[in-house]
Amino acid sequence: MSGGIIITLFVAVAIMAPVLAPYEPLRGRLVERLQAPDAGHWLGTDELGRDVLSRVLYGARISLQIQIAAVGLALLLGTALGVVAGYVGRWPDMLIMRVVDIMMAFPGIFLALAIIAALGTGLGNVIIASAIFLVPQFARVVRGSVLTLKEKEFVEAARALGEGDVTIITRYLLPNSLAPIIVQTTLRMATVLLTASGLSFLGLGVQPPSPEWGAMLSNARAYMITAPHVATVPGLAIMLVVLGFNLLGDGLRDALDPRLRE
């Protein structure tokens, strides 16, 4: 419930950012640079006099956009590969799983860095890089579920009744694999946020002046002592959203796994 509340607030803030933000996120006044929180700027201003609260609110929109696009793309590709590997078996399974093993041998952030180095920086390339390194995790989860389910009696009964492979996959295997897929999707939302923020922090993700949380942290490094609020606010935003997705994922796992209900 705690994770659900945090994520609900995060999504609401992202949607309502133009209404909630008191200032334009890209427009600043140098005479107000590095101003501490006060009545005019509730969370202070950054090094260019831009309102930190407004930038954090608009940054939620960018983060949510990256998460939905990257996880959605990874979910589609990973599910397709996992179903083929688990249901068909034989050489397609061996080929797909060996590629997956190679990709999973690299730490996620390093694989994302390599993809960004090949594609270049920018919002679209961050989404592609984040999606590619998530595909193996979805593929392994779906493959494991399909391998277990395809030997069940209801699948054998469907084959005996003459139903085709596509019908069996879409009507029996995928619906019964939803629980681990939903949990994995929720947990990967947190991973994507950390990866995208890390890439932007390194200057390889969303580029300034876009109010992305990782980029805001990167710009605030030089002012950690003189104006700590500039780094504290986006850092707390990242921490809370990641915590919310992890709590929600753990809760969904407990709720959707019948073996844990006892």
MITORDREN-771300 format. One record per residue (C-alpha): residue number from 1; x, y, z; residue in three letters. Coordinates in steps of 0.5 Angstrom, whole numbers. Each point is the difference from the previous one (the first is absolute). Layout:
! residues N
<rec><seq>NUM</seq><X>X</X><Y>Y</Y><Z>Z</Z><type>ala</type></rec>
...
//
This chain:
! residues 262
<rec><seq>1</seq><X>0</X><Y>0</Y><Z>0</Z><type>met</type></rec>
<rec><seq>2</seq><X>6</X><Y>5</Y><Z>2</Z><type>ser</type></rec>
<rec><seq>3</seq><X>3</X><Y>-2</Y><Z>-7</Z><type>gly</type></rec>
<rec><seq>4</seq><X>-7</X><Y>1</Y><Z>-4</Z><type>gly</type></rec>
<rec><seq>5</seq><X>-1</X><Y>7</Y><Z>4</Z><type>ile</type></rec>
<rec><seq>6</seq><X>7</X><Y>3</Y><Z>-2</Z><type>ile</type></rec>
<rec><seq>7</seq><X>-1</X><Y>-3</Y><Z>-7</Z><type>ile</type></rec>
<rec><seq>8</seq><X>-7</X><Y>3</Y><Z>-1</Z><type>thr</type></rec>
<rec><seq>9</seq><X>3</X><Y>7</Y><Z>3</Z><type>leu</type></rec>
<rec><seq>10</seq><X>6</X><Y>0</Y><Z>-5</Z><type>phe</type></rec>
<rec><seq>11</seq><X>-5</X><Y>-2</Y><Z>-6</Z><type>val</type></rec>
<rec><seq>12</seq><X>-5</X><Y>6</Y><Z>2</Z><type>ala</type></rec>
<rec><seq>13</seq><X>6</X><Y>5</Y><Z>1</Z><type>val</type></rec>
<rec><seq>14</seq><X>3</X><Y>-2</Y><Z>-7</Z><type>ala</type></rec>
<rec><seq>15</seq><X>-7</X><Y>1</Y><Z>-3</Z><type>ile</type></rec>
<rec><seq>16</seq><X>-2</X><Y>6</Y><Z>3</Z><type>met</type></rec>
<rec><seq>17</seq><X>7</X><Y>3</Y><Z>0</Z><type>ala</type></rec>
<rec><seq>18</seq><X>-2</X><Y>6</Y><Z>-5</Z><type>pro</type></rec>
<rec><seq>19</seq><X>-6</X><Y>2</Y><Z>6</Z><type>val</type></rec>
<rec><seq>20</seq><X>5</X><Y>-1</Y><Z>6</Z><type>leu</type></rec>
<rec><seq>21</seq><X>6</X><Y>3</Y><Z>-2</Z><type>ala</type></rec>
<rec><seq>22</seq><X>0</X><Y>7</Y><Z>2</Z><type>pro</type></rec>
<rec><seq>23</seq><X>5</X><Y>3</Y><Z>-5</Z><type>tyr</type></rec>
<rec><seq>24</seq><X>3</X><Y>-2</Y><Z>-7</Z><type>glu</type></rec>
<rec><seq>25</seq><X>5</X><Y>-6</Y><Z>1</Z><type>pro</type></rec>
<rec><seq>26</seq><X>5</X><Y>3</Y><Z>-5</Z><type>leu</type></rec>
<rec><seq>27</seq><X>0</X><Y>7</Y><Z>1</Z><type>arg</type></rec>
<rec><seq>28</seq><X>4</X><Y>3</Y><Z>6</Z><type>gly</type></rec>
<rec><seq>29</seq><X>2</X><Y>7</Y><Z>3</Z><type>arg</type></rec>
<rec><seq>30</seq><X>8</X><Y>0</Y><Z>1</Z><type>leu</type></rec>
<rec><seq>31</seq><X>-1</X><Y>5</Y><Z>6</Z><type>val</type></rec>
<rec><seq>32</seq><X>-4</X><Y>-5</Y><Z>3</Z><type>glu</type></rec>
<rec><seq>33</seq><X>5</X><Y>-6</Y><Z>-1</Z><type>arg</type></rec>
<rec><seq>34</seq><X>1</X><Y>-5</Y><Z>6</Z><type>leu</type></rec>
<rec><seq>35</seq><X>-5</X><Y>3</Y><Z>4</Z><type>gln</type></rec>
<rec><seq>36</seq><X>-2</X><Y>-4</Y><Z>6</Z><type>ala</type></rec>
<rec><seq>37</seq><X>-7</X><Y>-2</Y><Z>1</Z><type>pro</type></rec>
<rec><seq>38</seq><X>-5</X><Y>5</Y><Z>2</Z><type>asp</type></rec>
<rec><seq>39</seq><X>-7</X><Y>3</Y><Z>-1</Z><type>ala</type></rec>
<rec><seq>40</seq><X>1</X><Y>2</Y><Z>-8</Z><type>gly</type></rec>
<rec><seq>41</seq><X>4</X><Y>-7</Y><Z>-1</Z><type>his</type></rec>
<rec><seq>42</seq><X>-2</X><Y>-5</Y><Z>4</Z><type>trp</type></rec>
<rec><seq>43</seq><X>6</X><Y>-5</Y><Z>-1</Z><type>leu</type></rec>
<rec><seq>44</seq><X>5</X><Y>6</Y><Z>-2</Z><type>gly</type></rec>
<rec><seq>45</seq><X>3</X><Y>1</Y><Z>-7</Z><type>thr</type></rec>
<rec><seq>46</seq><X>6</X><Y>-3</Y><Z>-4</Z><type>asp</type></rec>
<rec><seq>47</seq><X>6</X><Y>3</Y><Z>-3</Z><type>glu</type></rec>
<rec><seq>48</seq><X>-4</X><Y>4</Y><Z>-5</Z><type>leu</type></rec>
<rec><seq>49</seq><X>-5</X><Y>2</Y><Z>4</Z><type>gly</type></rec>
<rec><seq>50</seq><X>-5</X><Y>-5</Y><Z>-2</Z><type>arg</type></rec>
<rec><seq>51</seq><X>-5</X><Y>-2</Y><Z>5</Z><type>asp</type></rec>
<rec><seq>52</seq><X>2</X><Y>-7</Y><Z>3</Z><type>val</type></rec>
<rec><seq>53</seq><X>-8</X><Y>-2</Y><Z>1</Z><type>leu</type></rec>
<rec><seq>54</seq><X>-2</X><Y>1</Y><Z>-7</Z><type>ser</type></rec>
<rec><seq>55</seq><X>6</X><Y>-4</Y><Z>-3</Z><type>arg</type></rec>
<rec><seq>56</seq><X>-1</X><Y>-6</Y><Z>5</Z><type>val</type></rec>
<rec><seq>57</seq><X>-8</X><Y>0</Y><Z>-2</Z><type>leu</type></rec>
<rec><seq>58</seq><X>2</X><Y>0</Y><Z>-8</Z><type>tyr</type></rec>
<rec><seq>59</seq><X>6</X><Y>-5</Y><Z>1</Z><type>gly</type></rec>
<rec><seq>60</seq><X>-6</X><Y>-5</Y><Z>3</Z><type>ala</type></rec>
<rec><seq>61</seq><X>-3</X><Y>1</Y><Z>-7</Z><type>arg</type></rec>
<rec><seq>62</seq><X>7</X><Y>-2</Y><Z>-4</Z><type>ile</type></rec>
<rec><seq>63</seq><X>1</X><Y>-6</Y><Z>5</Z><type>ser</type></rec>
<rec><seq>64</seq><X>-7</X><Y>-3</Y><Z>-1</Z><type>leu</type></rec>
<rec><seq>65</seq><X>1</X><Y>1</Y><Z>-7</Z><type>gln</type></rec>
<rec><seq>66</seq><X>6</X><Y>-4</Y><Z>0</Z><type>ile</type></rec>
<rec><seq>67</seq><X>-2</X><Y>-5</Y><Z>5</Z><type>gln</type></rec>
<rec><seq>68</seq><X>-7</X><Y>-2</Y><Z>-4</Z><type>ile</type></rec>
<rec><seq>69</seq><X>4</X><Y>0</Y><Z>-7</Z><type>ala</type></rec>
<rec><seq>70</seq><X>6</X><Y>-4</Y><Z>2</Z><type>ala</type></rec>
<rec><seq>71</seq><X>-4</X><Y>-5</Y><Z>4</Z><type>val</type></rec>
<rec><seq>72</seq><X>-5</X><Y>-1</Y><Z>-5</Z><type>gly</type></rec>
<rec><seq>73</seq><X>5</X><Y>-1</Y><Z>-6</Z><type>leu</type></rec>
<rec><seq>74</seq><X>4</X><Y>-5</Y><Z>5</Z><type>ala</type></rec>
<rec><seq>75</seq><X>-7</X><Y>-3</Y><Z>2</Z><type>leu</type></rec>
<rec><seq>76</seq><X>-2</X><Y>-2</Y><Z>-7</Z><type>leu</type></rec>
<rec><seq>77</seq><X>7</X><Y>-2</Y><Z>-3</Z><type>leu</type></rec>
<rec><seq>78</seq><X>2</X><Y>-4</Y><Z>6</Z><type>gly</type></rec>
<rec><seq>79</seq><X>-7</X><Y>-3</Y><Z>0</Z><type>thr</type></rec>
<rec><seq>80</seq><X>0</X><Y>-2</Y><Z>-7</Z><type>ala</type></rec>
<rec><seq>81</seq><X>7</X><Y>-3</Y><Z>1</Z><type>leu</type></rec>
<rec><seq>82</seq><X>-2</X><Y>-4</Y><Z>6</Z><type>gly</type></rec>
<rec><seq>83</seq><X>-6</X><Y>-3</Y><Z>-3</Z><type>val</type></rec>
<rec><seq>84</seq><X>4</X><Y>-2</Y><Z>-6</Z><type>val</type></rec>
<rec><seq>85</seq><X>6</X><Y>-3</Y><Z>4</Z><type>ala</type></rec>
<rec><seq>86</seq><X>-5</X><Y>-4</Y><Z>6</Z><type>gly</type></rec>
<rec><seq>87</seq><X>-5</X><Y>-2</Y><Z>-5</Z><type>tyr</type></rec>
<rec><seq>88</seq><X>4</X><Y>-2</Y><Z>-6</Z><type>val</type></rec>
<rec><seq>89</seq><X>6</X><Y>-3</Y><Z>3</Z><type>gly</type></rec>
<rec><seq>90</seq><X>6</X><Y>-3</Y><Z>-4</Z><type>arg</type></rec>
<rec><seq>91</seq><X>4</X><Y>4</Y><Z>-3</Z><type>trp</type></rec>
<rec><seq>92</seq><X>-4</X><Y>7</Y><Z>0</Z><type>pro</type></rec>
<rec><seq>93</seq><X>0</X><Y>-1</Y><Z>8</Z><type>asp</type></rec>
<rec><seq>94</seq><X>8</X><Y>-1</Y><Z>0</Z><type>met</type></rec>
<rec><seq>95</seq><X>1</X><Y>6</Y><Z>-5</Z><type>leu</type></rec>
<rec><seq>96</seq><X>-4</X><Y>5</Y><Z>4</Z><type>ile</type></rec>
<rec><seq>97</seq><X>2</X><Y>-2</Y><Z>7</Z><type>met</type></rec>
<rec><seq>98</seq><X>8</X><Y>0</Y><Z>-2</Z><type>arg</type></rec>
<rec><seq>99</seq><X>-1</X><Y>7</Y><Z>-3</Z><type>val</type></rec>
<rec><seq>100</seq><X>-4</X><Y>2</Y><Z>7</Z><type>val</type></rec>
<rec><seq>101</seq><X>6</X><Y>-3</Y><Z>4</Z><type>asp</type></rec>
<rec><seq>102</seq><X>5</X><Y>4</Y><Z>-4</Z><type>ile</type></rec>
<rec><seq>103</seq><X>-4</X><Y>6</Y><Z>1</Z><type>met</type></rec>
<rec><seq>104</seq><X>-2</X><Y>-1</Y><Z>8</Z><type>met</type></rec>
<rec><seq>105</seq><X>8</X><Y>-1</Y><Z>1</Z><type>ala</type></rec>
<rec><seq>106</seq><X>1</X><Y>7</Y><Z>-1</Z><type>phe</type></rec>
<rec><seq>107</seq><X>-3</X><Y>5</Y><Z>6</Z><type>pro</type></rec>
<rec><seq>108</seq><X>-6</X><Y>4</Y><Z>-2</Z><type>gly</type></rec>
<rec><seq>109</seq><X>3</X><Y>7</Y><Z>0</Z><type>ile</type></rec>
<rec><seq>110</seq><X>6</X><Y>-3</Y><Z>-4</Z><type>phe</type></rec>
<rec><seq>111</seq><X>-4</X><Y>-3</Y><Z>-5</Z><type>leu</type></rec>
<rec><seq>112</seq><X>-4</X><Y>7</Y><Z>-1</Z><type>ala</type></rec>
<rec><seq>113</seq><X>6</X><Y>4</Y><Z>0</Z><type>leu</type></rec>
<rec><seq>114</seq><X>3</X><Y>-4</Y><Z>-6</Z><type>ala</type></rec>
<rec><seq>115</seq><X>-7</X><Y>0</Y><Z>-4</Z><type>ile</type></rec>
<rec><seq>116</seq><X>0</X><Y>8</Y><Z>2</Z><type>ile</type></rec>
<rec><seq>117</seq><X>7</X><Y>0</Y><Z>-3</Z><type>ala</type></rec>
<rec><seq>118</seq><X>-2</X><Y>-3</Y><Z>-7</Z><type>ala</type></rec>
<rec><seq>119</seq><X>-7</X><Y>4</Y><Z>0</Z><type>leu</type></rec>
<rec><seq>120</seq><X>2</X><Y>7</Y><Z>3</Z><type>gly</type></rec>
<rec><seq>121</seq><X>-3</X><Y>4</Y><Z>5</Z><type>thr</type></rec>
<rec><seq>122</seq><X>-8</X><Y>2</Y><Z>1</Z><type>gly</type></rec>
<rec><seq>123</seq><X>-6</X><Y>-2</Y><Z>2</Z><type>leu</type></rec>
<rec><seq>124</seq><X>-2</X><Y>-5</Y><Z>-5</Z><type>gly</type></rec>
<rec><seq>125</seq><X>7</X><Y>-4</Y><Z>1</Z><type>asn</type></rec>
<rec><seq>126</seq><X>-1</X><Y>0</Y><Z>7</Z><type>val</type></rec>
<rec><seq>127</seq><X>-6</X><Y>-4</Y><Z>-1</Z><type>ile</type></rec>
<rec><seq>128</seq><X>3</X><Y>-4</Y><Z>-5</Z><type>ile</type></rec>
<rec><seq>129</seq><X>6</X><Y>-2</Y><Z>5</Z><type>ala</type></rec>
<rec><seq>130</seq><X>-4</X><Y>-1</Y><Z>6</Z><type>ser</type></rec>
<rec><seq>131</seq><X>-5</X><Y>-5</Y><Z>-4</Z><type>ala</type></rec>
<rec><seq>132</seq><X>5</X><Y>-4</Y><Z>-3</Z><type>ile</type></rec>
<rec><seq>133</seq><X>4</X><Y>-1</Y><Z>6</Z><type>phe</type></rec>
<rec><seq>134</seq><X>-7</X><Y>-2</Y><Z>4</Z><type>leu</type></rec>
<rec><seq>135</seq><X>-2</X><Y>-5</Y><Z>-6</Z><type>val</type></rec>
<rec><seq>136</seq><X>4</X><Y>-6</Y><Z>3</Z><type>pro</type></rec>
<rec><seq>137</seq><X>-3</X><Y>0</Y><Z>7</Z><type>gln</type></rec>
<rec><seq>138</seq><X>-7</X><Y>0</Y><Z>-3</Z><type>phe</type></rec>
<rec><seq>139</seq><X>2</X><Y>-5</Y><Z>-5</Z><type>ala</type></rec>
<rec><seq>140</seq><X>2</X><Y>-5</Y><Z>6</Z><type>arg</type></rec>
<rec><seq>141</seq><X>-6</X><Y>1</Y><Z>4</Z><type>val</type></rec>
<rec><seq>142</seq><X>-5</X><Y>-1</Y><Z>-6</Z><type>val</type></rec>
<rec><seq>143</seq><X>4</X><Y>-6</Y><Z>-2</Z><type>arg</type></rec>
<rec><seq>144</seq><X>0</X><Y>-3</Y><Z>7</Z><type>gly</type></rec>
<rec><seq>145</seq><X>-7</X><Y>1</Y><Z>1</Z><type>ser</type></rec>
<rec><seq>146</seq><X>-2</X><Y>-3</Y><Z>-7</Z><type>val</type></rec>
<rec><seq>147</seq><X>5</X><Y>-6</Y><Z>1</Z><type>leu</type></rec>
<rec><seq>148</seq><X>-4</X><Y>-2</Y><Z>6</Z><type>thr</type></rec>
<rec><seq>149</seq><X>-7</X><Y>1</Y><Z>-3</Z><type>leu</type></rec>
<rec><seq>150</seq><X>0</X><Y>-3</Y><Z>-6</Z><type>lys</type></rec>
<rec><seq>151</seq><X>1</X><Y>-7</Y><Z>3</Z><type>glu</type></rec>
<rec><seq>152</seq><X>-7</X><Y>1</Y><Z>4</Z><type>lys</type></rec>
<rec><seq>153</seq><X>-6</X><Y>-4</Y><Z>-1</Z><type>glu</type></rec>
<rec><seq>154</seq><X>-4</X><Y>6</Y><Z>-3</Z><type>phe</type></rec>
<rec><seq>155</seq><X>5</X><Y>1</Y><Z>-5</Z><type>val</type></rec>
<rec><seq>156</seq><X>0</X><Y>-7</Y><Z>-2</Z><type>glu</type></rec>
<rec><seq>157</seq><X>-7</X><Y>0</Y><Z>0</Z><type>ala</type></rec>
<rec><seq>158</seq><X>0</X><Y>6</Y><Z>-5</Z><type>ala</type></rec>
<rec><seq>159</seq><X>5</X><Y>-4</Y><Z>-4</Z><type>arg</type></rec>
<rec><seq>160</seq><X>-5</X><Y>-6</Y><Z>0</Z><type>ala</type></rec>
<rec><seq>161</seq><X>-6</X><Y>4</Y><Z>-2</Z><type>leu</type></rec>
<rec><seq>162</seq><X>4</X><Y>3</Y><Z>-6</Z><type>gly</type></rec>
<rec><seq>163</seq><X>2</X><Y>7</Y><Z>2</Z><type>glu</type></rec>
<rec><seq>164</seq><X>6</X><Y>3</Y><Z>-4</Z><type>gly</type></rec>
<rec><seq>165</seq><X>6</X><Y>3</Y><Z>3</Z><type>asp</type></rec>
<rec><seq>166</seq><X>-2</X><Y>7</Y><Z>-1</Z><type>val</type></rec>
<rec><seq>167</seq><X>-7</X><Y>-1</Y><Z>4</Z><type>thr</type></rec>
<rec><seq>168</seq><X>4</X><Y>-4</Y><Z>6</Z><type>ile</type></rec>
<rec><seq>169</seq><X>5</X><Y>5</Y><Z>1</Z><type>ile</type></rec>
<rec><seq>170</seq><X>-5</X><Y>6</Y><Z>0</Z><type>thr</type></rec>
<rec><seq>171</seq><X>-6</X><Y>-3</Y><Z>3</Z><type>arg</type></rec>
<rec><seq>172</seq><X>4</X><Y>-5</Y><Z>5</Z><type>tyr</type></rec>
<rec><seq>173</seq><X>7</X><Y>2</Y><Z>1</Z><type>leu</type></rec>
<rec><seq>174</seq><X>1</X><Y>7</Y><Z>0</Z><type>leu</type></rec>
<rec><seq>175</seq><X>-6</X><Y>1</Y><Z>5</Z><type>pro</type></rec>
<rec><seq>176</seq><X>2</X><Y>-4</Y><Z>5</Z><type>asn</type></rec>
<rec><seq>177</seq><X>7</X><Y>3</Y><Z>0</Z><type>ser</type></rec>
<rec><seq>178</seq><X>-2</X><Y>7</Y><Z>1</Z><type>leu</type></rec>
<rec><seq>179</seq><X>1</X><Y>0</Y><Z>8</Z><type>ala</type></rec>
<rec><seq>180</seq><X>8</X><Y>-1</Y><Z>-1</Z><type>pro</type></rec>
<rec><seq>181</seq><X>0</X><Y>5</Y><Z>-6</Z><type>ile</type></rec>
<rec><seq>182</seq><X>-4</X><Y>5</Y><Z>4</Z><type>ile</type></rec>
<rec><seq>183</seq><X>5</X><Y>0</Y><Z>6</Z><type>val</type></rec>
<rec><seq>184</seq><X>6</X><Y>0</Y><Z>-5</Z><type>gln</type></rec>
<rec><seq>185</seq><X>-3</X><Y>6</Y><Z>-4</Z><type>thr</type></rec>
<rec><seq>186</seq><X>-1</X><Y>4</Y><Z>7</Z><type>thr</type></rec>
<rec><seq>187</seq><X>7</X><Y>-2</Y><Z>2</Z><type>leu</type></rec>
<rec><seq>188</seq><X>3</X><Y>2</Y><Z>-6</Z><type>arg</type></rec>
<rec><seq>189</seq><X>-3</X><Y>7</Y><Z>0</Z><type>met</type></rec>
<rec><seq>190</seq><X>4</X><Y>2</Y><Z>6</Z><type>ala</type></rec>
<rec><seq>191</seq><X>6</X><Y>-3</Y><Z>-4</Z><type>thr</type></rec>
<rec><seq>192</seq><X>-1</X><Y>4</Y><Z>-6</Z><type>val</type></rec>
<rec><seq>193</seq><X>-1</X><Y>6</Y><Z>4</Z><type>leu</type></rec>
<rec><seq>194</seq><X>7</X><Y>-1</Y><Z>3</Z><type>leu</type></rec>
<rec><seq>195</seq><X>3</X><Y>-1</Y><Z>-6</Z><type>thr</type></rec>
<rec><seq>196</seq><X>-3</X><Y>6</Y><Z>-4</Z><type>ala</type></rec>
<rec><seq>197</seq><X>2</X><Y>4</Y><Z>6</Z><type>ser</type></rec>
<rec><seq>198</seq><X>7</X><Y>-3</Y><Z>0</Z><type>gly</type></rec>
<rec><seq>199</seq><X>1</X><Y>1</Y><Z>-7</Z><type>leu</type></rec>
<rec><seq>200</seq><X>-2</X><Y>8</Y><Z>0</Z><type>ser</type></rec>
<rec><seq>201</seq><X>4</X><Y>1</Y><Z>6</Z><type>phe</type></rec>
<rec><seq>202</seq><X>6</X><Y>-3</Y><Z>-4</Z><type>leu</type></rec>
<rec><seq>203</seq><X>-2</X><Y>5</Y><Z>-6</Z><type>gly</type></rec>
<rec><seq>204</seq><X>-2</X><Y>-6</Y><Z>-4</Z><type>leu</type></rec>
<rec><seq>205</seq><X>-7</X><Y>1</Y><Z>1</Z><type>gly</type></rec>
<rec><seq>206</seq><X>-6</X><Y>5</Y><Z>-1</Z><type>val</type></rec>
<rec><seq>207</seq><X>4</X><Y>6</Y><Z>-1</Z><type>gln</type></rec>
<rec><seq>208</seq><X>0</X><Y>7</Y><Z>3</Z><type>pro</type></rec>
<rec><seq>209</seq><X>-4</X><Y>5</Y><Z>1</Z><type>pro</type></rec>
<rec><seq>210</seq><X>-6</X><Y>-6</Y><Z>0</Z><type>ser</type></rec>
<rec><seq>211</seq><X>-2</X><Y>-1</Y><Z>8</Z><type>pro</type></rec>
<rec><seq>212</seq><X>2</X><Y>-7</Y><Z>0</Z><type>glu</type></rec>
<rec><seq>213</seq><X>2</X><Y>-2</Y><Z>8</Z><type>trp</type></rec>
<rec><seq>214</seq><X>7</X><Y>-3</Y><Z>-2</Z><type>gly</type></rec>
<rec><seq>215</seq><X>2</X><Y>6</Y><Z>-4</Z><type>ala</type></rec>
<rec><seq>216</seq><X>-2</X><Y>4</Y><Z>6</Z><type>met</type></rec>
<rec><seq>217</seq><X>4</X><Y>-4</Y><Z>4</Z><type>leu</type></rec>
<rec><seq>218</seq><X>6</X><Y>1</Y><Z>-4</Z><type>ser</type></rec>
<rec><seq>219</seq><X>-1</X><Y>7</Y><Z>-1</Z><type>asn</type></rec>
<rec><seq>220</seq><X>0</X><Y>1</Y><Z>8</Z><type>ala</type></rec>
<rec><seq>221</seq><X>6</X><Y>-4</Y><Z>2</Z><type>arg</type></rec>
<rec><seq>222</seq><X>4</X><Y>7</Y><Z>0</Z><type>ala</type></rec>
<rec><seq>223</seq><X>-5</X><Y>3</Y><Z>5</Z><type>tyr</type></rec>
<rec><seq>224</seq><X>0</X><Y>-6</Y><Z>5</Z><type>met</type></rec>
<rec><seq>225</seq><X>3</X><Y>5</Y><Z>5</Z><type>ile</type></rec>
<rec><seq>226</seq><X>-3</X><Y>7</Y><Z>-1</Z><type>thr</type></rec>
<rec><seq>227</seq><X>-7</X><Y>-2</Y><Z>-3</Z><type>ala</type></rec>
<rec><seq>228</seq><X>-1</X><Y>-8</Y><Z>2</Z><type>pro</type></rec>
<rec><seq>229</seq><X>-8</X><Y>1</Y><Z>-1</Z><type>his</type></rec>
<rec><seq>230</seq><X>2</X><Y>0</Y><Z>-8</Z><type>val</type></rec>
<rec><seq>231</seq><X>2</X><Y>-7</Y><Z>1</Z><type>ala</type></rec>
<rec><seq>232</seq><X>-4</X><Y>-3</Y><Z>6</Z><type>thr</type></rec>
<rec><seq>233</seq><X>-7</X><Y>1</Y><Z>-4</Z><type>val</type></rec>
<rec><seq>234</seq><X>1</X><Y>-4</Y><Z>-6</Z><type>pro</type></rec>
<rec><seq>235</seq><X>4</X><Y>-5</Y><Z>4</Z><type>gly</type></rec>
<rec><seq>236</seq><X>-6</X><Y>-1</Y><Z>5</Z><type>leu</type></rec>
<rec><seq>237</seq><X>-5</X><Y>0</Y><Z>-6</Z><type>ala</type></rec>
<rec><seq>238</seq><X>4</X><Y>-6</Y><Z>-3</Z><type>ile</type></rec>
<rec><seq>239</seq><X>1</X><Y>-4</Y><Z>6</Z><type>met</type></rec>
<rec><seq>240</seq><X>-7</X><Y>1</Y><Z>2</Z><type>leu</type></rec>
<rec><seq>241</seq><X>-3</X><Y>-2</Y><Z>-7</Z><type>val</type></rec>
<rec><seq>242</seq><X>5</X><Y>-6</Y><Z>0</Z><type>val</type></rec>
<rec><seq>243</seq><X>-2</X><Y>-2</Y><Z>7</Z><type>leu</type></rec>
<rec><seq>244</seq><X>-7</X><Y>0</Y><Z>-2</Z><type>gly</type></rec>
<rec><seq>245</seq><X>1</X><Y>-4</Y><Z>-6</Z><type>phe</type></rec>
<rec><seq>246</seq><X>4</X><Y>-5</Y><Z>4</Z><type>asn</type></rec>
<rec><seq>247</seq><X>-6</X><Y>-1</Y><Z>5</Z><type>leu</type></rec>
<rec><seq>248</seq><X>-5</X><Y>0</Y><Z>-5</Z><type>leu</type></rec>
<rec><seq>249</seq><X>3</X><Y>-6</Y><Z>-3</Z><type>gly</type></rec>
<rec><seq>250</seq><X>2</X><Y>-4</Y><Z>6</Z><type>asp</type></rec>
<rec><seq>251</seq><X>-8</X><Y>1</Y><Z>2</Z><type>gly</type></rec>
<rec><seq>252</seq><X>-2</X><Y>-2</Y><Z>-7</Z><type>leu</type></rec>
<rec><seq>253</seq><X>4</X><Y>-6</Y><Z>1</Z><type>arg</type></rec>
<rec><seq>254</seq><X>-3</X><Y>-2</Y><Z>7</Z><type>asp</type></rec>
<rec><seq>255</seq><X>-7</X><Y>1</Y><Z>-3</Z><type>ala</type></rec>
<rec><seq>256</seq><X>1</X><Y>-3</Y><Z>-6</Z><type>leu</type></rec>
<rec><seq>257</seq><X>4</X><Y>-7</Y><Z>2</Z><type>asp</type></rec>
<rec><seq>258</seq><X>-5</X><Y>-5</Y><Z>3</Z><type>pro</type></rec>
<rec><seq>259</seq><X>6</X><Y>-3</Y><Z>3</Z><type>arg</type></rec>
<rec><seq>260</seq><X>1</X><Y>6</Y><Z>4</Z><type>leu</type></rec>
<rec><seq>261</seq><X>-7</X><Y>1</Y><Z>3</Z><type>arg</type></rec>
<rec><seq>262</seq><X>1</X><Y>-4</Y><Z>5</Z><type>glu</type></rec>
//
